[in-house]
Amino acid sequence: MSLPTLFVSGAGGNLGGLVIEALKAKSYAGKIIAGTRDPAKLSGLSGVEVRKADFADKAGLVAALEGVDRFLIVSTDQIGQRLAGHVAAIEAAKQAGVKEIFYTSMPNPEAPSEITFAPEHLGTEDAIKASGIAYTILRMNWYMENMLGSLPGNLKSGQWFTSTQGGKNNYVARIDCARAAAGALLKGAEGKIYTVTGPAALSNGEIAVLATEVTGKPLTVIEITDEQLAGGAKAAGVPDFVIEHFIIPFEQFARSGKAAGNTDAVETLWGEKPQSLKAFLTGHRAALVG
Ligand SMILES: NC(=O)c1ccc[n+]([C@@H]2O[C@H](COP(=O)([O-])OP(=O)(O)OC[C@H]3O[C@@H](n4cnc5c(N)ncnc54)[C@H](OP(=O)(O)O)[C@@H]3O)[C@@H](O)[C@H]2O)c1
């Protein structure tokens, strides 16, 4: 019997690319297909077949999914418009006879949510369940990489303004999310939802201590209100969209405890424990102090 054919969408993106690498690292002997809007970008990729796959082109997607058994839908970056694309991908999968779907969601997307894009993830999960296709949903917690956007500035000023009030996030390295997704693809659909987390939920105060240990730079966490945080960000020139859809909702989400879950999903699906935040920060020391 031949091994299932695997298809990874968004293979031109960070996560999708790492999933392909993780599958290759496990020496998967079946066919791996890398789907992307721009196949030319992946022309140097060896050991996999590259197919054009754009969720905005459903007919093209049905053709791209020909012969595919297991389909990983990497959620797109088209925030605000991605539910339609994800639903098109699920419908195309059904039309093409795909047997199993895997999807990269977010933790606790149920309503009401502080996160303005949570309904897109929940809507996608619901559409997958309604499709009747076997599935595994991977609710990825926030990437450790997200911190590389703000921590260098905090370390430079020595101050970290936050309204999390000690609320915790269990950040997870993107590579560990990719490994969990690859492991899920190799395992096959289980009709299950995994929440994919790092090894420990940490408050911003605890993260600041780690950042100081790694860089030698002092960092003081200063608790303020959402309104003060939004005002400060605006004064610093941060666009309103970013403040309203990312900065404040993420602080509120941490406060709610919904990003603080701790699971062994990475180890269960991939066979190795996820990396710690301290190891991640150590590996990115140059970016933190640069
Ligand atoms: N957990 C977190 O902290 C976190 C942080 C950021 C993002 N995310 C989510 O996780 C996803 C993967 O993260 P990432 O770091 O790999 O993001 P990324 O590098 O920005 O990649 C964006 C992805 O969206 C895909 N995409 C965009 N439009 C598409 C379309 N019309 N049809 C099919 N695919 C489309 C791209 O695929 P191609 O370019 O190959 O076509 C690419 O894989 C993101 O797209 C976002 O939904 C999660």
The ligand as a MOL file (V3000), in Angstrom:
LIG
                    3D

  0  0  0     0  0            999 V3000
M  V30 BEGIN CTAB
M  V30 COUNTS 48 52 0 0 0
M  V30 BEGIN ATOM
M  V30 1 N 0.9150 32.1080 16.3830 0
M  V30 2 C 1.4430 33.2830 16.0570 0
M  V30 3 O 2.0490 33.9930 16.8650 0
M  V30 4 C 1.3300 33.7710 14.6550 0
M  V30 5 C 2.0720 34.8880 14.2820 0
M  V30 6 C 1.9760 35.3140 12.9790 0
M  V30 7 C 1.1490 34.6550 12.0970 0
M  V30 8 N 0.4340 33.5750 12.4960 0 CHG=1
M  V30 9 C -0.4570 32.8280 11.5750 0
M  V30 10 O 0.2510 31.6670 11.1770 0
M  V30 11 C 0.4150 31.6750 9.7450 0
M  V30 12 C 1.7620 31.1130 9.3970 0
M  V30 13 O 2.7450 31.9060 10.0420 0
M  V30 14 P 4.0350 32.3510 9.2630 0
M  V30 15 O 4.9830 32.8100 10.2860 0
M  V30 16 O 4.4440 31.3160 8.2850 0 CHG=-1
M  V30 17 O 3.4890 33.6030 8.4380 0
M  V30 18 P 4.0730 34.2160 7.0610 0
M  V30 19 O 5.4990 33.8480 6.8890 0
M  V30 20 O 3.7190 35.6580 7.0840 0
M  V30 21 O 3.2650 33.4990 5.9320 0
M  V30 22 C 2.0230 33.9290 5.4740 0
M  V30 23 C 1.3920 32.7400 4.8160 0
M  V30 24 O 0.1250 33.0690 4.2560 0
M  V30 25 C 0.0390 32.3270 3.0450 0
M  V30 26 N -0.9750 32.9620 2.1810 0
M  V30 27 C -1.2460 34.2670 2.0650 0
M  V30 28 N -2.2210 34.4580 1.1620 0
M  V30 29 C -2.5820 33.2360 0.7080 0
M  V30 30 C -3.5430 32.7620 -0.2220 0
M  V30 31 N -4.3310 33.6080 -0.9140 0
M  V30 32 N -3.6470 31.4360 -0.4420 0
M  V30 33 C -2.8370 30.5560 0.2340 0
M  V30 34 N -1.9170 30.9380 1.1530 0
M  V30 35 C -1.7870 32.2680 1.3650 0
M  V30 36 C 1.4260 32.4010 2.4540 0
M  V30 37 O 1.6270 31.3740 1.4950 0
M  V30 38 P 2.5130 31.5340 0.1340 0
M  V30 39 O 3.2990 32.8040 0.2530 0
M  V30 40 O 3.3830 30.3210 0.0970 0
M  V30 41 O 1.5210 31.5400 -0.9580 0
M  V30 42 C 2.2530 32.1610 3.7110 0
M  V30 43 O 2.3910 30.8010 4.0120 0
M  V30 44 C 0.2090 33.1310 9.3330 0
M  V30 45 O -0.2090 33.2220 8.0070 0
M  V30 46 C -0.8300 33.5790 10.3370 0
M  V30 47 O -2.1240 33.1310 9.9580 0
M  V30 48 C 0.5350 33.1230 13.7560 0
M  V30 END ATOM
M  V30 BEGIN BOND
M  V30 1 1 1 2
M  V30 2 2 2 3
M  V30 3 1 2 4
M  V30 4 1 4 5
M  V30 5 2 4 48
M  V30 6 2 5 6
M  V30 7 1 6 7
M  V30 8 2 7 8
M  V30 9 1 8 9
M  V30 10 1 8 48
M  V30 11 1 9 10
M  V30 12 1 9 46
M  V30 13 1 10 11
M  V30 14 1 11 12
M  V30 15 1 11 44
M  V30 16 1 12 13
M  V30 17 1 13 14
M  V30 18 2 14 15
M  V30 19 1 14 16
M  V30 20 1 14 17
M  V30 21 1 17 18
M  V30 22 2 18 19
M  V30 23 1 18 20
M  V30 24 1 18 21
M  V30 25 1 21 22
M  V30 26 1 22 23
M  V30 27 1 23 24
M  V30 28 1 23 42
M  V30 29 1 24 25
M  V30 30 1 25 26
M  V30 31 1 25 36
M  V30 32 1 26 27
M  V30 33 1 26 35
M  V30 34 2 27 28
M  V30 35 1 28 29
M  V30 36 1 29 30
M  V30 37 2 29 35
M  V30 38 1 30 31
M  V30 39 2 30 32
M  V30 40 1 32 33
M  V30 41 2 33 34
M  V30 42 1 34 35
M  V30 43 1 36 37
M  V30 44 1 36 42
M  V30 45 1 37 38
M  V30 46 2 38 39
M  V30 47 1 38 40
M  V30 48 1 38 41
M  V30 49 1 42 43
M  V30 50 1 44 45
M  V30 51 1 44 46
M  V30 52 1 46 47
M  V30 END BOND
M  V30 END CTAB
M  END
